[in-house]
Amino acid sequence: MKYLHTMVRIKNIDESLNFYCNLLGLKEVKRIDNDKGRFTLIFLAAENSLQDTGLLELTLNWDPEEYTGGRNFGHLAYRVKNIYETCENLMKNGVIINRPPRDGHMAFVK
């Protein structure tokens, strides 16, 4: 068994790609538009990840849908070069840091 990806449903491709690619530094490695199923899948990878494992799959359902709850979703974990610089950049760009880093380890962003 090997870890393949985590799927997150999104409502806006541009906003999502800005956060995951421009702010966090992930790269888009594959995109699938499915006309029959009425959805788009966008696969993202961290710079040092393989293109077929450890991916983040963003799923946009073309028909409007309301996503409620969310506590059943845990988190996505990525290692960054400097957690303080990364968090500072995220905050400057309007991202909420739910739990700031302590001792150079782990932060939780909304």
NORUR-V939679 format. One record per residue. N is the residue number from 0. RES is the residue in three letters. NEAR is the number of other ideal C-beta (glycine too) atoms within 8 Angstrom. D_FIRST is the distance of its C-alpha to the first C-alpha in Angstrom with 2 decimals. Layout:
n:res:near:d_first
N:RES:NEAR:D_FIRST
N:RES:NEAR:D_FIRST
This chain:
n:res:near:d_first
0:MET:2:0.00
1:LYS:4:3.80
2:TYR:6:6.91
3:LEU:7:9.24
4:HIS:10:12.50
5:THR:7:14.94
6:MET:7:17.76
7:VAL:10:21.31
8:ARG:9:24.30
9:ILE:10:27.31
10:LYS:6:30.99
11:ASN:6:32.20
12:ILE:10:30.53
13:ASP:6:33.08
14:GLU:9:32.88
15:SER:11:29.08
16:LEU:12:28.94
17:ASN:9:31.75
18:PHE:10:29.88
19:TYR:11:26.41
20:CYS:12:27.76
21:ASN:6:31.32
22:LEU:11:31.04
23:LEU:10:27.51
24:GLY:8:27.19
25:LEU:10:24.09
26:LYS:9:24.47
27:GLU:10:24.19
28:VAL:8:22.06
29:LYS:8:22.20
30:ARG:8:24.33
31:ILE:6:24.60
32:ASP:5:27.72
33:ASN:9:27.59
34:ASP:5:31.24
35:LYS:4:30.72
36:GLY:5:28.21
37:ARG:8:30.21
38:PHE:9:27.52
39:THR:11:26.39
40:LEU:11:22.90
41:ILE:13:22.94
42:PHE:13:19.93
43:LEU:13:20.62
44:ALA:13:19.23
45:ALA:9:20.54
46:GLU:6:22.61
47:ASN:3:20.39
48:SER:9:17.05
49:LEU:6:15.65
50:GLN:7:16.71
51:ASP:5:13.42
52:THR:9:11.27
53:GLY:9:12.57
54:LEU:14:15.14
55:LEU:12:17.63
56:GLU:12:18.63
57:LEU:15:22.26
58:THR:11:23.44
59:LEU:11:27.17
60:ASN:8:28.54
61:TRP:6:31.92
62:ASP:5:33.74
63:PRO:3:34.74
64:GLU:6:32.73
65:GLU:4:33.20
66:TYR:7:30.22
67:THR:4:31.22
68:GLY:5:29.79
69:GLY:6:26.89
70:ARG:4:26.39
71:ASN:4:23.20
72:PHE:6:21.70
73:GLY:2:20.78
74:HIS:5:20.61
75:LEU:6:19.15
76:ALA:4:19.14
77:TYR:6:20.43
78:ARG:3:22.22
79:VAL:7:25.65
80:LYS:4:28.37
81:ASN:6:30.96
82:ILE:11:30.16
83:TYR:8:33.88
84:GLU:8:34.61
85:THR:12:31.67
86:CYS:13:32.85
87:GLU:8:36.44
88:ASN:9:35.61
89:LEU:12:33.78
90:MET:9:36.76
91:LYS:6:39.25
92:ASN:7:37.55
93:GLY:5:37.82
94:VAL:10:34.36
95:ILE:6:34.60
96:ILE:12:33.12
97:ASN:6:32.50
98:ARG:6:31.96
99:PRO:6:33.19
100:PRO:10:31.68
101:ARG:6:32.97
102:ASP:4:33.28
103:GLY:6:31.25
104:HIS:6:28.08
105:MET:7:26.50
106:ALA:10:28.31
107:PHE:8:27.69
108:VAL:9:29.05
109:LYS:6:29.92
